Amino acid sequence: MRKIIHIDMDAFYASVEQRDNPVLRGRPIAVGSGEARGVVSTASYEARKFGIHSAMPSLSAKSKCPELIFVPPRFEVYHAVSMQIREIFREYTDLVEPLSLDEAFLDVTVNHKNNPSASLIAKEIQQKIFEKTELTASAGVSINKFLAKIASDYRKPNGFFVILPEEAEKFVETLPIEQFFGVGKVTAQRMHSHHIFTGFDLKQRNEAELVRLFGKAGHIFYRYARAIDEREVKPHRPIKSVSNETTFLQDKNDRILLTIELYHLAKEVFERVEKENFHGKTITIKVKYADFKIITRSKTLPQKITVFQQFWHIAREMMKQIDLSQKPVRLIGFGISNADNELHDKDLQPELKLF
């Protein structure tokens, strides 16, 4: 039986800004651009009380909270703080799997401190993070990654929660389906249409039925409903995709201008692909129109793409198929995925998105 901890920093970007600028403390702030086409990257807890959340358009955020202060992101600072936090993690275990700059899984079943209590380790980590960075983190402790992640979100901010082995299955039965890791809005709506609202409802369905309804993700949902998650904490988490996107200050419907924007995105993505040595087979273009409708177009090749000219040739041909006759474009994105052309059930994350 594993002992897994999930650490999730509280409103990370916003908390760093408030730490570094006392004027912002206790104020509703949003990290991001306050311009007309800007979006909220992270909101402070003071802002969240107004219903402001990440990925919300800046204009919507301002309408909810006229006093909202926008702060431009400083990713180099966030990265540096994240590295400080990871140093703390590695005092306890080498089995650290970062999910992003502000969260990570730790397997402390066997640990450097020879401490048999994952709960005590989690509390020590929270205290050390605060002492070193002046930031708070929430911690979840349980027997697998699925449960630990749910637990860390249970009493935010600065929360601590443990799901014991003997309580796990009953606990999952009480959860709203929206709190299941990997269940986004679309999947939740689909589950609701089949009268699945809680973990208990999900548990009543057999595995074959869930696979029929949700494809390969059905295998995962069947196990999650029984508090089962066999995924290991992987220190070197494989990259599944590389992508980038840009939102225009003014909508565009000129195909030449959009193709130029796509070229710059493709160059940036390819540079990252080369740096990470990640060569995939599937190219995806994402377009968000002025009415916020989103379409994606993908093309998969039989071999990995390793030369930029081939990369760009395919993207340019795909761009010609995008309909620009009816409405202008607000956002364009470009990405590459499918490095090994395989998707293993144990690694599946439902509704995994390229962008």
matplotlib code that plots the C-alpha trace (Angstrom):
import matplotlib.pyplot as plt

x = [0.0, 1.5, 1.7, 1.1, 1.1, -0.3, 1.0, -0.9, 0.3, -2.6, -3.3, 0.4, 1.1, -1.2, 0.3, 3.8, 2.8, 1.1, 4.2, 6.5, 4.3, 2.8, 0.4, -1.4, -1.9, -5.6, -6.6, -8.5, -5.8, -5.6, -2.3, -2.7, -3.6, -6.3, -6.6, -9.8, -8.6, -6.8, -7.5, -7.0, -4.1, -4.6, -6.8, -6.2, -8.6, -9.9, -10.8, -12.3, -15.0, -16.4, -16.5, -13.3, -11.3, -8.5, -9.1, -11.9, -11.9, -10.5, -13.5, -15.8, -13.5, -13.6, -17.4, -17.6, -15.1, -14.4, -11.7, -9.8, -6.0, -4.3, -0.7, 1.5, 2.9, 6.6, 7.1, 10.9, 10.0, 7.4, 9.8, 12.5, 10.1, 8.9, 12.5, 12.8, 9.8, 11.0, 14.2, 12.1, 10.3, 13.5, 14.6, 12.0, 11.9, 13.3, 9.8, 8.5, 6.2, 5.6, 2.3, 3.0, 5.0, 2.6, 1.7, 3.3, 2.8, 5.2, 5.5, 6.8, 6.1, 9.9, 11.5, 14.8, 13.7, 12.6, 9.4, 6.5, 3.8, 2.9, 0.7, 3.6, 5.8, 3.1, 2.7, 6.5, 6.6, 3.8, 5.8, 9.1, 7.5, 6.1, 9.4, 11.4, 8.9, 6.3, 3.7, 1.0, 0.3, -2.5, -1.7, -3.6, -2.6, -3.9, -3.0, -3.0, -2.7, -6.4, -7.4, -4.4, -5.3, -8.9, -7.7, -5.5, -8.4, -10.7, -9.9, -8.1, -6.4, -3.6, -5.6, -4.6, -6.7, -6.2, -8.3, -7.6, -7.5, -10.5, -12.5, -11.5, -14.3, -17.1, -15.6, -15.5, -19.2, -20.1, -18.2, -20.0, -18.8, -17.3, -14.7, -13.3, -9.8, -10.2, -13.9, -14.3, -17.5, -18.3, -17.9, -19.8, -22.7, -22.7, -22.6, -25.6, -27.5, -27.0, -28.1, -24.6, -24.2, -22.0, -19.3, -22.1, -24.0, -20.9, -20.2, -23.5, -22.4, -20.4, -17.1, -18.4, -21.2, -18.8, -16.5, -19.4, -20.4, -17.0, -14.5, -11.1, -11.8, -14.5, -11.9, -10.5, -13.9, -14.7, -11.6, -11.9, -15.4, -13.9, -11.0, -8.5, -5.6, -2.6, -0.6, 2.9, 4.5, 6.8, 9.7, 10.3, 6.8, 6.8, 5.8, 2.5, 2.2, 3.8, 1.6, 1.2, -1.6, -2.2, -5.2, -5.5, -6.2, -8.5, -10.3, -8.7, -10.2, -7.3, -5.9, -2.5, -2.2, -3.5, -1.0, 1.8, 0.7, 0.5, 4.1, 5.4, 3.5, 4.9, 8.4, 8.1, 6.6, 9.3, 12.0, 10.5, 10.1, 13.8, 14.8, 12.8, 13.6, 9.9, 9.0, 5.4, 3.3, 0.1, -0.2, -3.2, -4.5, -6.9, -9.1, -11.5, -13.8, -15.2, -18.3, -16.1, -16.8, -13.7, -12.7, -9.6, -8.1, -5.6, -3.4, -1.4, 1.5, 2.9, 6.3, 7.6, 8.1, 11.7, 12.3, 10.7, 9.9, 7.8, 6.3, 5.3, 4.2, 1.6, 0.4, 0.1, -2.0, -4.2, -4.7, -6.1, -9.0, -10.1, -13.3, -12.8, -15.7, -18.4, -16.7, -13.3, -10.9, -10.2, -7.5, -5.2, -3.2, -0.8, 0.5, 2.2, 1.5, 1.5, 5.2, 4.8, 1.3, 0.2, -2.1, -2.0, -5.0, -2.9, -1.6, -5.0, -6.3, -9.9, -10.4, -6.6, -6.3, -3.5, -3.9]
y = [0.0, 3.3, 6.5, 9.4, 13.1, 15.8, 19.3, 22.2, 25.8, 28.2, 30.7, 30.4, 33.3, 35.7, 34.8, 35.4, 38.8, 39.7, 38.4, 40.6, 43.7, 44.5, 47.0, 44.0, 42.1, 41.6, 43.1, 41.3, 40.8, 38.9, 37.8, 38.4, 41.1, 43.7, 44.5, 43.9, 40.5, 39.5, 36.6, 35.8, 33.4, 33.2, 35.1, 35.8, 34.4, 37.9, 38.0, 34.5, 35.7, 37.7, 34.6, 35.3, 32.3, 31.3, 31.5, 34.1, 37.0, 40.1, 42.2, 39.7, 39.7, 43.5, 43.5, 41.2, 43.2, 46.8, 47.1, 44.2, 44.9, 43.2, 42.3, 41.2, 37.7, 37.1, 33.5, 33.6, 34.4, 31.7, 29.2, 30.1, 29.8, 26.4, 25.2, 26.2, 24.1, 21.1, 21.2, 20.7, 17.8, 16.0, 16.2, 13.5, 11.5, 11.2, 10.1, 13.6, 14.1, 17.8, 18.4, 22.1, 24.9, 24.8, 21.2, 17.8, 14.2, 12.6, 8.9, 8.7, 5.0, 4.8, 8.1, 9.7, 10.6, 7.0, 8.6, 6.1, 8.8, 10.4, 12.9, 14.1, 14.5, 16.5, 18.8, 19.3, 20.1, 22.7, 24.3, 24.3, 25.8, 28.7, 29.2, 29.3, 31.1, 32.8, 31.0, 28.5, 25.2, 22.7, 19.0, 15.8, 12.4, 9.0, 5.6, 6.7, 9.7, 10.1, 10.3, 12.4, 15.1, 15.2, 15.5, 18.4, 20.4, 19.5, 22.3, 25.0, 27.3, 26.2, 22.9, 19.5, 16.4, 12.6, 9.9, 6.7, 3.4, 2.0, 5.2, 5.6, 3.8, 5.3, 8.7, 8.5, 7.5, 10.8, 12.9, 14.9, 13.6, 17.0, 16.5, 13.4, 14.0, 14.1, 14.9, 18.2, 20.1, 18.1, 14.7, 15.8, 16.9, 13.6, 11.7, 13.8, 12.8, 9.2, 10.0, 9.8, 12.6, 11.1, 8.5, 6.2, 6.6, 5.9, 2.8, 1.2, 1.0, -2.0, -1.5, -2.6, 0.0, 2.8, 1.9, 2.0, 5.4, 7.0, 5.0, 4.1, 6.6, 4.2, 1.8, 4.7, 5.8, 2.3, 2.1, 5.6, 4.8, 2.1, 4.3, 2.4, 4.1, 2.1, 4.9, 5.3, 8.6, 9.1, 11.6, 12.0, 12.5, 12.1, 15.1, 14.3, 17.4, 20.8, 23.7, 27.4, 29.9, 33.6, 35.8, 38.8, 42.4, 42.7, 39.8, 38.8, 37.3, 37.9, 34.4, 35.8, 37.5, 34.4, 32.3, 34.6, 34.3, 30.5, 30.5, 32.3, 29.8, 26.9, 28.2, 28.6, 25.1, 23.6, 25.2, 23.7, 20.4, 20.4, 21.5, 18.8, 16.2, 15.6, 14.6, 13.8, 12.5, 14.6, 18.3, 20.2, 23.7, 25.4, 28.3, 30.3, 32.5, 35.9, 34.2, 32.0, 28.9, 26.7, 24.2, 22.0, 20.3, 17.5, 15.4, 12.3, 11.1, 7.6, 8.8, 11.4, 15.0, 16.1, 18.8, 22.2, 22.6, 19.4, 20.6, 24.0, 22.6, 20.4, 23.2, 25.6, 23.1, 22.6, 26.3, 26.5, 24.2, 26.6, 28.4, 32.2, 33.2, 33.6, 35.1, 36.5, 34.7, 35.7, 33.1, 30.7, 27.8, 25.2, 22.0, 18.7, 15.4, 11.7, 11.0, 7.2, 6.8, 4.8, 5.6, 3.2, 2.9, 3.4, 6.7, 7.9, 11.2, 11.8, 15.0, 15.4, 18.6, 19.6, 23.3]
z = [0.0, -1.1, 0.9, -1.5, -0.9, -3.2, -2.6, -4.2, -3.7, -2.9, -5.7, -6.5, -9.0, -7.1, -3.8, -5.0, -6.2, -2.9, -1.0, -3.1, -3.1, 0.3, -1.4, -3.0, 0.2, 1.1, -2.2, -5.1, -7.7, -11.0, -12.6, -16.3, -18.8, -18.1, -21.8, -23.7, -25.0, -21.8, -19.6, -15.9, -15.3, -11.5, -9.1, -5.4, -2.9, -2.3, -6.0, -6.0, -3.6, -6.5, -8.7, -10.6, -11.8, -14.1, -17.8, -17.3, -19.8, -18.2, -19.1, -17.3, -14.3, -14.1, -14.4, -11.4, -9.4, -10.5, -7.8, -9.3, -9.8, -12.8, -12.3, -15.3, -14.8, -13.9, -14.9, -14.2, -10.5, -10.3, -11.8, -9.3, -6.3, -7.7, -7.8, -4.1, -3.3, -5.2, -3.2, -0.1, -1.7, -2.5, 1.2, 1.7, -1.5, -5.0, -6.2, -7.0, -10.0, -10.8, -12.6, -13.0, -11.3, -8.3, -7.7, -7.4, -6.2, -3.8, -3.0, 0.6, 1.2, 1.6, 2.4, 3.2, 6.8, 7.5, 8.8, 8.7, 8.8, 5.5, 7.4, 9.5, 6.4, 4.6, 7.6, 7.8, 4.1, 4.4, 7.3, 5.4, 2.3, 4.4, 6.2, 3.0, 0.7, 2.9, 0.9, 1.9, 0.4, 0.7, 1.3, 0.6, 1.8, 0.8, -0.7, -4.4, -6.6, -7.3, -3.7, -2.7, -5.3, -4.1, -0.5, -1.2, -2.7, 0.2, 2.7, 0.6, 1.3, 3.6, 4.0, 5.2, 4.7, 4.9, 3.3, 5.2, 3.4, 5.3, 4.5, 0.8, -1.0, 1.1, 0.8, -3.0, -3.1, -1.6, -4.1, -6.8, -10.1, -11.0, -8.3, -9.9, -11.4, -15.2, -15.3, -17.1, -17.9, -21.1, -19.4, -16.3, -18.5, -20.3, -17.0, -15.8, -18.9, -17.8, -14.2, -12.8, -10.3, -7.5, -7.0, -5.7, -9.0, -11.0, -8.9, -9.9, -13.6, -14.7, -16.5, -20.0, -19.8, -18.8, -21.7, -24.1, -22.8, -22.4, -24.4, -22.8, -20.0, -18.8, -17.5, -15.4, -14.1, -13.1, -10.9, -9.6, -8.3, -6.2, -5.0, -7.2, -8.9, -9.8, -11.4, -10.0, -9.1, -12.0, -11.4, -15.1, -16.4, -20.2, -22.3, -24.1, -26.2, -26.9, -27.9, -28.0, -28.8, -29.1, -28.6, -30.9, -29.7, -32.7, -34.5, -37.8, -40.9, -43.4, -44.2, -45.0, -41.6, -39.8, -41.7, -40.6, -37.0, -37.4, -38.8, -35.7, -33.4, -35.3, -35.0, -31.3, -30.9, -33.0, -31.0, -27.8, -29.6, -30.4, -26.9, -25.3, -27.9, -28.4, -31.9, -32.5, -35.3, -34.8, -35.7, -34.4, -35.2, -32.9, -33.9, -31.7, -33.6, -32.5, -31.2, -29.0, -31.0, -31.0, -33.7, -34.0, -37.0, -36.7, -39.0, -38.0, -40.0, -40.1, -38.9, -36.4, -37.7, -37.2, -39.9, -39.6, -43.3, -43.2, -40.0, -41.5, -44.9, -43.2, -40.9, -43.9, -45.8, -42.8, -42.4, -45.9, -44.8, -42.0, -42.9, -42.6, -44.8, -42.1, -39.0, -37.9, -35.6, -32.0, -31.2, -33.0, -31.5, -32.8, -31.2, -31.7, -29.9, -30.2, -29.8, -29.6, -31.1, -28.1, -25.2, -22.2, -20.0, -16.8, -18.1, -19.4, -18.2, -19.4, -21.4, -21.8, -23.9, -26.2, -25.4]

ax = plt.figure().add_subplot(projection="3d")
ax.plot(x, y, z, "-o")
ax.set_aspect("equal")
plt.show()
